[in-house]
Amino acid sequence: MKQVVTAKFKLDLSPEQKEAVRQVTLAYRDALSYASRVAYANNKLSNGTKLQKL
């Protein structure tokens, strides 16, 4: 049997930490956008192993 537990929490961050988290999320978004562009340019490739070989 598989059990899924979901948690929601709020971070109490300093302004510097908020900016650091923002930068990480923007970099993550940009990386996903890049991977999407590469996949689309290669006939909408969706196999992760094949994408890594490009």
MOPAC internal coordinates of N, CA, C and O (Angstrom, degrees):
PM7 1SCF
backbone

  N    0.0000 0     0.00 0     0.00 0    0    0    0
  C    1.4448 1     0.00 0     0.00 0    1    0    0
  C    1.5287 1   108.92 1     0.00 0    2    1    0
  O    1.2310 1   120.97 1   -42.17 1    3    2    1
  N    1.3045 1   115.74 1   137.83 1    3    2    1
  C    1.4557 1   121.73 1   179.99 1    5    3    2
  C    1.5235 1   108.84 1  -109.10 1    6    5    3
  O    1.2310 1   121.03 1   -47.50 1    7    6    5
  N    1.3196 1   115.63 1   132.50 1    7    6    5
  C    1.4568 1   120.56 1   179.79 1    9    7    6
  C    1.5252 1   108.96 1  -118.16 1   10    9    7
  O    1.2310 1   120.75 1   -46.10 1   11   10    9
  N    1.3147 1   116.17 1   133.90 1   11   10    9
  C    1.4579 1   121.95 1   178.53 1   13   11   10
  C    1.5242 1   108.22 1  -111.48 1   14   13   11
  O    1.2310 1   121.13 1   -51.63 1   15   14   13
  N    1.3147 1   115.44 1   128.37 1   15   14   13
  C    1.4578 1   121.05 1   178.28 1   17   15   14
  C    1.5254 1   107.59 1  -117.83 1   18   17   15
  O    1.2310 1   120.59 1   -49.80 1   19   18   17
  N    1.3156 1   116.48 1   130.20 1   19   18   17
  C    1.4562 1   121.79 1   179.47 1   21   19   18
  C    1.5193 1   108.88 1  -114.42 1   22   21   19
  O    1.2310 1   120.91 1   -43.81 1   23   22   21
  N    1.3178 1   115.87 1   136.19 1   23   22   21
  C    1.4584 1   120.44 1   178.57 1   25   23   22
  C    1.5214 1   109.04 1  -128.63 1   26   25   23
  O    1.2310 1   120.96 1   -36.16 1   27   26   25
  N    1.3020 1   115.76 1   143.84 1   27   26   25
  C    1.4587 1   121.80 1   176.16 1   29   27   26
  C    1.5252 1   106.92 1  -122.66 1   30   29   27
  O    1.2310 1   121.03 1   -48.55 1   31   30   29
  N    1.3128 1   115.63 1   131.45 1   31   30   29
  C    1.4523 1   118.93 1  -179.60 1   33   31   30
  C    1.5164 1   110.36 1  -144.48 1   34   33   31
  O    1.2310 1   121.10 1   -18.88 1   35   34   33
  N    1.3018 1   115.50 1   161.12 1   35   34   33
  C    1.4592 1   121.30 1   179.32 1   37   35   34
  C    1.5262 1   107.80 1  -118.38 1   38   37   35
  O    1.2310 1   121.30 1   -49.91 1   39   38   37
  N    1.3257 1   115.13 1   130.09 1   39   38   37
  C    1.4563 1   120.08 1   178.90 1   41   39   38
  C    1.5262 1   110.02 1   -85.48 1   42   41   39
  O    1.2310 1   120.95 1   -43.00 1   43   42   41
  N    1.3040 1   115.79 1   137.00 1   43   42   41
  C    1.4638 1   121.74 1   175.49 1   45   43   42
  C    1.5275 1   106.73 1  -101.28 1   46   45   43
  O    1.2310 1   120.92 1   -88.35 1   47   46   45
  N    1.3323 1   115.84 1    91.65 1   47   46   45
  C    1.4569 1   121.62 1  -172.04 1   49   47   46
  C    1.5202 1   112.29 1  -108.78 1   50   49   47
  O    1.2310 1   121.64 1   -30.16 1   51   50   49
  N    1.3190 1   114.46 1   149.84 1   51   50   49
  C    1.4636 1   119.87 1   172.67 1   53   51   50
  C    1.5287 1   107.56 1   -75.66 1   54   53   51
  O    1.2310 1   119.61 1   -15.08 1   55   54   53
  N    1.3177 1   118.35 1   164.92 1   55   54   53
  C    1.4702 1   120.09 1   177.82 1   57   55   54
  C    1.5355 1   112.45 1   -56.08 1   58   57   55
  O    1.2310 1   120.32 1   142.22 1   59   58   57
  N    1.3286 1   116.99 1   -37.78 1   59   58   57
  C    1.4694 1   120.43 1   178.92 1   61   59   58
  C    1.5284 1   110.90 1   -66.18 1   62   61   59
  O    1.2310 1   120.66 1   138.63 1   63   62   61
  N    1.3194 1   116.34 1   -41.37 1   63   62   61
  C    1.4604 1   120.45 1   178.95 1   65   63   62
  C    1.5228 1   110.83 1   -66.91 1   66   65   63
  O    1.2310 1   120.53 1   141.02 1   67   66   65
  N    1.3315 1   116.58 1   -38.98 1   67   66   65
  C    1.4646 1   120.09 1   177.75 1   69   67   66
  C    1.5175 1   110.72 1   -60.29 1   70   69   67
  O    1.2310 1   120.47 1   137.89 1   71   70   69
  N    1.3271 1   116.70 1   -42.11 1   71   70   69
  C    1.4592 1   120.75 1   179.14 1   73   71   70
  C    1.5263 1   110.82 1   -66.19 1   74   73   71
  O    1.2310 1   120.35 1   140.89 1   75   74   73
  N    1.3221 1   116.95 1   -39.11 1   75   74   73
  C    1.4667 1   120.51 1   178.70 1   77   75   74
  C    1.5284 1   110.49 1   -64.15 1   78   77   75
  O    1.2310 1   120.33 1   136.35 1   79   78   77
  N    1.3211 1   116.98 1   -43.65 1   79   78   77
  C    1.4694 1   120.98 1   178.22 1   81   79   78
  C    1.5226 1   109.73 1   -64.12 1   82   81   79
  O    1.2310 1   120.32 1   139.67 1   83   82   81
  N    1.3087 1   116.99 1   -40.33 1   83   82   81
  C    1.4691 1   121.19 1   177.93 1   85   83   82
  C    1.5206 1   110.53 1   -60.45 1   86   85   83
  O    1.2310 1   120.16 1   135.48 1   87   86   85
  N    1.3206 1   117.29 1   -44.52 1   87   86   85
  C    1.4649 1   121.03 1   179.91 1   89   87   86
  C    1.5297 1   111.18 1   -63.34 1   90   89   87
  O    1.2310 1   120.33 1   140.42 1   91   90   89
  N    1.3200 1   116.98 1   -39.58 1   91   90   89
  C    1.4687 1   120.81 1   178.51 1   93   91   90
  C    1.5245 1   110.29 1   -64.90 1   94   93   91
  O    1.2310 1   120.17 1   135.59 1   95   94   93
  N    1.3263 1   117.27 1   -44.41 1   95   94   93
  C    1.4654 1   119.42 1  -178.92 1   97   95   94
  C    1.5266 1   111.29 1   -66.25 1   98   97   95
  O    1.2310 1   120.11 1   143.81 1   99   98   97
  N    1.3247 1   117.40 1   -36.19 1   99   98   97
  C    1.4649 1   119.96 1   177.23 1  101   99   98
  C    1.5321 1   110.89 1   -67.24 1  102  101   99
  O    1.2310 1   120.22 1   139.83 1  103  102  101
  N    1.3227 1   117.18 1   -40.17 1  103  102  101
  C    1.4689 1   120.63 1   177.85 1  105  103  102
  C    1.5235 1   110.34 1   -64.97 1  106  105  103
  O    1.2310 1   120.28 1   140.37 1  107  106  105
  N    1.3242 1   117.08 1   -39.63 1  107  106  105
  C    1.4676 1   122.01 1   177.91 1  109  107  106
  C    1.5273 1   110.02 1   -62.51 1  110  109  107
  O    1.2310 1   120.75 1   134.46 1  111  110  109
  N    1.3255 1   116.17 1   -45.54 1  111  110  109
  C    1.4644 1   120.75 1   178.04 1  113  111  110
  C    1.5232 1   111.19 1   -59.84 1  114  113  111
  O    1.2310 1   120.72 1   134.50 1  115  114  113
  N    1.3193 1   116.22 1   -45.50 1  115  114  113
  C    1.4627 1   120.66 1  -179.81 1  117  115  114
  C    1.5292 1   111.67 1   -63.23 1  118  117  115
  O    1.2310 1   120.45 1   141.55 1  119  118  117
  N    1.3288 1   116.75 1   -38.45 1  119  118  117
  C    1.4676 1   120.60 1   178.70 1  121  119  118
  C    1.5245 1   110.69 1   -65.35 1  122  121  119
  O    1.2310 1   120.19 1   138.40 1  123  122  121
  N    1.3207 1   117.24 1   -41.60 1  123  122  121
  C    1.4649 1   120.35 1   178.35 1  125  123  122
  C    1.5221 1   110.97 1   -66.88 1  126  125  123
  O    1.2310 1   120.23 1   142.01 1  127  126  125
  N    1.3119 1   117.17 1   -37.99 1  127  126  125
  C    1.4650 1   120.52 1   177.48 1  129  127  126
  C    1.5238 1   110.67 1   -64.21 1  130  129  127
  O    1.2310 1   120.45 1   139.31 1  131  130  129
  N    1.3277 1   116.74 1   -40.69 1  131  130  129
  C    1.4614 1   120.96 1   178.52 1  133  131  130
  C    1.5316 1   110.17 1   -63.38 1  134  133  131
  O    1.2310 1   120.54 1   133.36 1  135  134  133
  N    1.3265 1   116.57 1   -46.64 1  135  134  133
  C    1.4653 1   120.18 1   179.48 1  137  135  134
  C    1.5216 1   110.63 1   -60.94 1  138  137  135
  O    1.2310 1   120.40 1   141.82 1  139  138  137
  N    1.3158 1   116.84 1   -38.18 1  139  138  137
  C    1.4597 1   121.05 1   178.26 1  141  139  138
  C    1.5227 1   111.10 1   -65.07 1  142  141  139
  O    1.2310 1   120.35 1   137.51 1  143  142  141
  N    1.3336 1   116.95 1   -42.49 1  143  142  141
  C    1.4700 1   120.34 1   178.30 1  145  143  142
  C    1.5262 1   111.25 1   -63.51 1  146  145  143
  O    1.2310 1   120.11 1   138.18 1  147  146  145
  N    1.3295 1   117.40 1   -41.82 1  147  146  145
  C    1.4665 1   121.20 1   178.80 1  149  147  146
  C    1.5201 1   109.91 1   -63.96 1  150  149  147
  O    1.2310 1   120.25 1   135.84 1  151  150  149
  N    1.3185 1   117.13 1   -44.16 1  151  150  149
  C    1.4615 1   120.79 1   179.89 1  153  151  150
  C    1.5237 1   110.62 1   -62.53 1  154  153  151
  O    1.2310 1   120.17 1   136.54 1  155  154  153
  N    1.3157 1   117.29 1   -43.46 1  155  154  153
  C    1.4630 1   120.97 1  -179.12 1  157  155  154
  C    1.5247 1   110.69 1   -65.85 1  158  157  155
  O    1.2310 1   120.44 1   141.19 1  159  158  157
  N    1.3269 1   116.76 1   -38.81 1  159  158  157
  C    1.4654 1   121.10 1   179.70 1  161  159  158
  C    1.5263 1   111.93 1   -67.98 1  162  161  159
  O    1.2310 1   120.38 1   162.45 1  163  162  161
  N    1.3220 1   116.88 1   -17.55 1  163  162  161
  C    1.4620 1   122.19 1  -179.89 1  165  163  162
  C    1.5254 1   110.34 1  -111.82 1  166  165  163
  O    1.2310 1   121.14 1  -128.52 1  167  166  165
  N    1.3159 1   115.42 1    51.48 1  167  166  165
  C    1.4697 1   122.25 1   176.46 1  169  167  166
  C    1.5189 1   113.45 1    60.43 1  170  169  167
  O    1.2310 1   120.85 1  -138.45 1  171  170  169
  N    1.3189 1   115.98 1    41.55 1  171  170  169
  C    1.4675 1   122.31 1   176.83 1  173  171  170
  C    1.5288 1   111.86 1    55.97 1  174  173  171
  O    1.2310 1   120.85 1  -137.64 1  175  174  173
  N    1.3109 1   115.99 1    42.36 1  175  174  173
  C    1.4551 1   123.52 1  -179.87 1  177  175  174
  C    1.5223 1   109.75 1   -61.03 1  178  177  175
  O    1.2310 1   120.07 1   -48.56 1  179  178  177
  N    1.3379 1   117.48 1   131.44 1  179  178  177
  C    1.4588 1   120.06 1  -179.66 1  181  179  178
  C    1.5237 1   112.70 1  -123.50 1  182  181  179
  O    1.2310 1   119.81 1   176.61 1  183  182  181
  N    1.3168 1   117.98 1    -3.39 1  183  182  181
  C    1.4531 1   121.42 1   179.07 1  185  183  182
  C    1.5276 1   108.71 1   -78.69 1  186  185  183
  O    1.2310 1   120.33 1   -62.50 1  187  186  185
  N    1.3249 1   116.98 1   117.50 1  187  186  185
  C    1.4578 1   121.40 1  -176.40 1  189  187  186
  C    1.5115 1   113.62 1   -59.35 1  190  189  187
  O    1.2310 1   120.27 1   140.10 1  191  190  189
  N    1.3297 1   117.08 1   -39.90 1  191  190  189
  C    1.4631 1   120.48 1   179.95 1  193  191  190
  C    1.5175 1   110.83 1   -64.44 1  194  193  191
  O    1.2310 1   120.22 1   137.56 1  195  194  193
  N    1.3179 1   117.19 1   -42.44 1  195  194  193
  C    1.4634 1   120.65 1   179.03 1  197  195  194
  C    1.5209 1   111.09 1   -67.97 1  198  197  195
  O    1.2310 1   120.15 1   144.04 1  199  198  197
  N    1.3252 1   117.31 1   -35.96 1  199  198  197
  C    1.4635 1   120.17 1   177.34 1  201  199  198
  C    1.5268 1   110.92 1   -63.60 1  202  201  199
  O    1.2310 1   120.20 1   141.47 1  203  202  201
  N    1.3240 1   117.23 1   -38.53 1  203  202  201
  C    1.4617 1   120.62 1  -179.24 1  205  203  202
  C    1.5182 1   111.57 1   -64.41 1  206  205  203
  O    1.2310 1   120.17 1   151.62 1  207  206  205
  N    1.3241 1   117.28 1   -28.38 1  207  206  205
  C    1.4586 1   121.19 1  -177.89 1  209  207  206
  C    1.5230 1   112.68 1   -77.92 1  210  209  207
  O    1.2310 1   119.66 1   167.64 1  211  210  209
  N    1.3217 1   118.25 1   -12.36 1  211  210  209
  C    1.4665 1   120.85 1  -179.06 1  213  211  210
  C    1.5080 1   111.81 1   -73.11 1  214  213  211
  O    1.2310 1   120.10 1   180.00 1  215  214  213

